[in-house]
Amino acid sequence: MGLTTASKKQSLWLCLPDFLVRCAGLSVAATLVLASLKLDLYTDLSWWVVLLPAAIALCITFVVLTVTAVVWVYVAYIFFTQGIEVDVECEFRLDVLFRTAKICFLGHGYVSLLMVSLGLFLVKLHHWPSLPLAYPLLPFIVLGMVYIFLAVVFKQPEVDPPWFFLVGMSLLSQSIMFVIKVDHVEDGKSLPWAATFTPSWLTYVLLLIYCVLSPFQTLREAHAGDDSSSAGSADTPYGAAEGRKGVASGSTLHTQFLKVAGIACWVMGWAVSQTLLSLRLDGLYKVAWLGVLLPAFLGWILLLIFATAPVCAYFKDIAQLLLDTFGLVLHGESVSGCVEQGPLLTEDGPVPWR
């Protein structure tokens, strides 16, 4: 009876990552819709209403990660002060506790930076228009530097350095270009918006190259039946090494195709919107804001349709790791078994897609 109750509680907790992923995805879509209404039809609509879906999603995620961080501190206190007795086969070690610490606190730090950035954007839009753009974008600059640092310092399987470096460079370079354009360049002809978006164009090209090459790699590995660490990467949203376990099966190949299809739709939709935005801001061709944001909205919806399942599965694995670790310390045994070895760091991110 007790095991049944514990299993039910565990199942409820494992539904939380799925809810958070879908909430974050829908909040971006809702923000795009409200932004198009604000810019085209309802100009009196406040910017805080436009950004309200994103703020709600960030607040919910912040609360969850705060609770997780507090629980980790409590678990660490029990572990170091009282000690635990677990089955020897579980091999509970300090590296497992430290790995969960990185998940809890780095995730909490990422979300905190995004909340600070959102708050500064609202301050600039509503109360302080002269506030330099460097301040709202500073959290993104810090986040980009953190990704680059992790990519340089850590290796697989702790992180996936190529993807971390790409995300970090994209965030850092695009944020710096925005700051230069808005805060320091008054003449639009000396630095047009099309040139300002250069980091984004390069990121889109690299992602499309990945979408073309990744299925061929997965197909080749499935055909070869390779069961080494170089197997398919469909289990993680970024194709990280932590998802490359076991032989690439037919379902793995199908999942990989769905994932890259979602990424390709997202990239093409946002690239088209960014192109139309550049034409409008540079005064070359005035497109209605609804037309500017519609491709980005459609691309994001297709991304949610194709890639939500693997992303949810990825974060469920992280949630399972946390539940197993906390269960070992708090109850002396894991709810679902021993804690498995896994990567120290697996993103997070969003974020940007991430």
DAHUSUL-V994255 format. One record per pair of residues at least 6 apart in sequence whose ideal C-beta (glycine too) atoms are under 6 Angstrom apart, sorted by the first residue. I is the first residue (numbers start at 1). J is the second residue. D is the distance in whole Angstrom. If there is no record, write none. Layout:
# DAHUSUL-V994255
i;j;d
I;J;D
I;J;D
This chain:
# DAHUSUL-V994255
i;j;d
6;335;5
10;323;6
10;335;5
14;316;6
14;319;6
17;315;4
17;316;5
17;319;5
18;312;5
20;61;6
21;311;5
21;312;5
23;57;5
24;57;5
25;304;5
27;53;4
27;54;5
27;57;4
28;300;6
29;300;6
30;53;4
31;53;5
31;54;5
32;293;5
32;296;6
32;297;5
34;50;4
35;50;5
36;289;5
36;290;5
36;293;4
38;45;4
38;50;5
39;289;4
40;288;6
40;289;5
40;290;5
47;125;4
48;122;6
58;114;6
58;115;5
61;111;5
62;111;5
65;107;5
65;108;4
65;111;6
68;104;5
69;104;5
69;105;6
69;108;5
72;104;5
75;326;5
75;329;5
78;329;6
79;329;5
84;329;5
84;332;6
85;332;6
86;92;5
86;328;5
86;332;6
90;338;4
92;328;5
96;325;6
96;339;5
99;344;5
100;322;6
100;325;5
102;344;5
102;345;6
103;318;6
110;348;6
113;139;4
113;143;5
116;139;5
117;136;6
117;139;4
120;135;5
120;136;4
121;136;5
124;131;4
124;136;6
132;183;5
133;179;6
133;182;4
133;183;5
134;179;5
134;183;6
137;175;4
137;178;6
137;179;6
140;171;5
140;175;5
141;172;6
141;175;5
143;171;6
144;168;5
144;171;3
144;172;3
147;164;5
147;167;5
147;168;3
148;168;4
150;159;5
150;164;5
151;161;4
151;164;4
151;165;4
156;241;4
157;241;5
157;242;5
157;343;4
158;343;6
158;344;4
158;345;5
159;345;5
160;240;4
160;241;6
163;238;4
170;199;6
170;203;4
173;199;4
174;199;4
174;200;6
177;196;5
181;191;6
181;196;5
185;191;5
192;282;5
193;278;5
193;281;4
193;282;5
194;278;4
197;274;6
204;267;5
204;271;5
207;263;6
207;267;5
208;267;6
211;260;4
211;263;5
211;264;4
214;260;5
215;256;6
215;257;6
215;260;6
218;232;4
218;248;5
218;253;5
218;256;5
221;231;6
221;232;6
221;248;5
222;248;4
222;253;5
225;247;6
227;247;5
229;244;6
231;244;5
231;246;6
231;248;5
232;248;4
232;252;5
232;256;6
233;239;4
233;243;5
233;244;5
234;252;5
234;255;4
234;256;4
235;243;3
236;243;3
236;314;5
237;311;5
237;314;6
238;347;6
240;346;6
242;343;4
242;346;5
255;310;6
258;306;5
259;307;5
259;310;5
261;306;5
262;303;4
262;306;3
262;307;4
265;299;5
265;302;4
265;303;6
266;299;5
266;303;4
269;295;4
269;296;5
269;298;5
269;299;2
270;296;5
270;299;6
272;295;4
273;292;6
273;295;5
273;296;4
276;287;5
276;292;5
277;292;5
279;285;4
280;286;6
280;287;5
324;334;5
324;339;5
325;339;6
327;334;5
327;335;5
328;334;5
347;354;5
348;354;5
